[in-house]
Amino acid sequence: MTDQANDFWNEKMKHLFHLYDADGDGSITPRDFEILADKLSSLVGQEDVKRREDYAAARKSLCQEIMRADANQDGKVTLEEWLDFHKHLAKELHKPDTNPEILEQLSERINTTFNMLDLNHDGYIAKDEWVKTCQFFGVDQTTAEKSFEQLSKGDKLEEDKAKHLFFEYLKSDDPNHISNCCLCFL
């Protein structure tokens, strides 16, 4: 990896870290996932009991996957642990014989992410779902709409394509790769 590509990838992963550090204390803990799940469930309405339950389950699953980065097992993921974990993950994903256990763990993380973005559970991420979620994470509407147009064909992003883009996002150090339009939802 060139220095420029490495710098780009590190900045991308730092941004992702800060999205998960919901309370802004400099580490990712299970509490951050509770905060995110509560906030995300408001996108579909707090009165929707089923969706709140879905987000609670997703929060638990995503938390378990992300907390794998807690190298010293102290109950929190620091930025250094986060970067080390994802460097190892990206290196592993570039291998032709990627460890099946790592692929299964990443697949779970990607499935959970997709399900959280597919607000109405129709198997697609619609433009309005994408824009709402982007805005939740502080992305302005114009940028969100532009990124969606780059990723999708029409007004829906198909599940397989979305999951492939999420996978590539974690792996790619190319600043021009289309997966960078995913805006760090993983």
VMD Tcl script that draws the C-alpha trace (Angstrom):
set ca {
  {0.00 0.00 0.00}
  {1.45 3.40 -0.95}
  {1.70 6.11 1.69}
  {-1.09 8.08 0.00}
  {-3.37 5.03 -0.20}
  {-2.53 4.15 3.41}
  {-3.33 7.71 4.55}
  {-6.64 7.63 2.67}
  {-7.60 4.25 4.14}
  {-6.66 5.37 7.67}
  {-8.78 8.52 7.37}
  {-11.69 6.45 6.10}
  {-11.42 4.05 9.04}
  {-11.04 6.94 11.53}
  {-14.25 8.46 10.18}
  {-16.01 5.14 10.60}
  {-14.67 4.85 14.15}
  {-16.12 8.25 15.03}
  {-19.52 7.27 13.62}
  {-19.62 4.35 16.05}
  {-18.30 6.40 18.98}
  {-21.79 7.78 19.54}
  {-21.05 9.36 22.91}
  {-17.81 10.92 21.66}
  {-15.66 9.64 24.53}
  {-12.86 8.36 22.28}
  {-13.72 4.67 22.47}
  {-16.41 2.35 21.19}
  {-18.35 0.48 23.88}
  {-21.63 -1.43 23.99}
  {-23.25 1.77 25.27}
  {-22.49 3.45 21.93}
  {-24.55 0.79 20.17}
  {-27.49 1.39 22.50}
  {-27.34 5.10 21.68}
  {-27.13 4.45 17.93}
  {-29.94 1.88 17.94}
  {-32.23 4.19 19.90}
  {-31.54 7.05 17.51}
  {-31.83 4.90 14.39}
  {-35.14 3.44 15.50}
  {-36.51 6.99 15.46}
  {-36.04 7.00 11.67}
  {-38.95 4.59 11.34}
  {-40.90 5.84 14.34}
  {-40.72 4.90 18.00}
  {-44.27 3.54 17.90}
  {-43.17 0.67 15.64}
  {-42.50 -2.00 18.27}
  {-41.31 -4.58 15.73}
  {-38.70 -2.19 14.28}
  {-37.48 -1.22 17.77}
  {-37.03 -4.93 18.48}
  {-35.24 -5.34 15.13}
  {-32.88 -2.50 15.99}
  {-32.24 -3.97 19.44}
  {-31.28 -7.29 17.84}
  {-29.18 -5.53 15.21}
  {-27.48 -3.45 17.88}
  {-26.52 -6.61 19.78}
  {-25.22 -8.33 16.65}
  {-23.30 -5.32 15.38}
  {-21.88 -4.67 18.83}
  {-20.57 -8.24 19.05}
  {-18.92 -7.93 15.65}
  {-17.35 -4.53 16.30}
  {-16.18 -5.46 19.79}
  {-13.97 -8.13 18.21}
  {-11.54 -5.24 17.74}
  {-11.13 -4.98 21.55}
  {-7.65 -6.53 21.57}
  {-6.99 -6.14 25.29}
  {-10.53 -7.21 26.27}
  {-11.15 -4.16 28.49}
  {-14.70 -3.62 27.20}
  {-13.87 -0.75 24.86}
  {-12.33 -0.35 21.43}
  {-9.79 2.44 21.16}
  {-8.92 4.11 17.88}
  {-5.60 2.24 17.82}
  {-7.34 -1.12 18.33}
  {-9.89 -0.18 15.66}
  {-7.23 0.67 13.08}
  {-5.16 -2.43 13.88}
  {-8.22 -4.69 13.63}
  {-9.31 -3.22 10.30}
  {-5.78 -3.29 8.84}
  {-5.67 -7.00 9.64}
  {-9.16 -7.43 8.18}
  {-8.30 -5.58 4.95}
  {-5.08 -7.58 4.57}
  {-7.01 -10.82 5.07}
  {-9.66 -9.78 2.53}
  {-6.99 -9.29 -0.13}
  {-5.89 -12.92 0.18}
  {-7.30 -15.36 -2.36}
  {-7.88 -17.84 0.48}
  {-9.47 -15.54 3.04}
  {-10.19 -17.28 6.32}
  {-13.82 -18.50 6.10}
  {-14.46 -17.53 9.73}
  {-13.47 -13.92 8.97}
  {-15.71 -13.91 5.91}
  {-18.61 -15.23 7.99}
  {-18.09 -12.56 10.66}
  {-17.87 -9.81 8.05}
  {-20.94 -11.15 6.30}
  {-22.89 -10.89 9.56}
  {-21.76 -7.30 10.00}
  {-22.71 -6.42 6.42}
  {-26.11 -8.15 6.68}
  {-26.88 -6.26 9.88}
  {-25.85 -2.97 8.29}
  {-28.02 -3.61 5.25}
  {-31.02 -4.51 7.40}
  {-30.64 -1.33 9.41}
  {-30.56 0.78 6.22}
  {-33.49 -1.03 4.60}
  {-35.94 0.84 6.80}
  {-39.08 -0.81 5.41}
  {-37.56 -4.31 4.96}
  {-38.43 -4.63 1.28}
  {-35.01 -6.00 0.25}
  {-33.80 -2.72 -1.22}
  {-32.38 0.51 0.07}
  {-34.58 3.18 -1.45}
  {-33.28 6.67 -2.07}
  {-35.34 8.15 0.76}
  {-34.04 5.49 3.17}
  {-30.47 6.25 2.12}
  {-30.92 10.01 2.45}
  {-32.60 9.73 5.88}
  {-29.79 7.54 7.19}
  {-27.09 9.78 5.71}
  {-28.68 12.82 7.28}
  {-28.84 10.99 10.60}
  {-25.04 10.65 10.38}
  {-24.60 14.32 9.52}
  {-24.37 14.13 5.74}
  {-26.18 16.91 3.90}
  {-29.06 15.98 1.61}
  {-27.31 16.94 -1.65}
  {-24.26 14.81 -0.87}
  {-26.48 11.91 0.21}
  {-28.53 12.09 -2.98}
  {-25.40 12.31 -5.14}
  {-23.82 9.30 -3.44}
  {-27.01 7.29 -3.89}
  {-27.14 8.13 -7.60}
  {-23.53 6.93 -7.99}
  {-24.28 3.65 -6.24}
  {-27.69 2.72 -7.59}
  {-29.57 2.28 -10.77}
  {-32.78 4.21 -10.46}
  {-34.41 4.77 -7.12}
  {-33.33 1.55 -5.35}
  {-30.04 -0.03 -4.32}
  {-30.32 -3.79 -4.57}
  {-29.31 -5.89 -1.58}
  {-26.53 -7.85 -3.31}
  {-24.97 -4.71 -4.77}
  {-25.17 -2.85 -1.46}
  {-23.54 -5.71 0.42}
  {-20.79 -6.00 -2.19}
  {-20.11 -2.25 -1.92}
  {-19.97 -2.43 1.89}
  {-17.48 -5.30 1.62}
  {-15.32 -3.37 -0.84}
  {-15.49 -0.26 1.33}
  {-13.62 -2.02 4.14}
  {-11.11 -3.53 1.75}
  {-10.32 -0.73 -0.70}
  {-7.56 1.83 -0.29}
  {-8.38 3.42 -3.65}
  {-9.81 6.94 -3.15}
  {-11.65 6.62 -6.48}
  {-13.36 3.30 -5.73}
  {-17.16 3.52 -6.03}
  {-17.57 1.89 -2.61}
  {-16.39 5.11 -0.96}
  {-19.84 6.52 -1.78}
  {-21.16 4.24 0.99}
  {-20.30 7.03 3.42}
  {-19.04 4.75 6.18}
  {-22.15 2.92 7.33}
  {-20.23 -0.14 8.38}
}
mol new
graphics top color blue
foreach p $ca { graphics top sphere $p radius 0.5 }
foreach p [lrange $ca 0 end-1] q [lrange $ca 1 end] { graphics top cylinder $p $q radius 0.2 }
display resetview
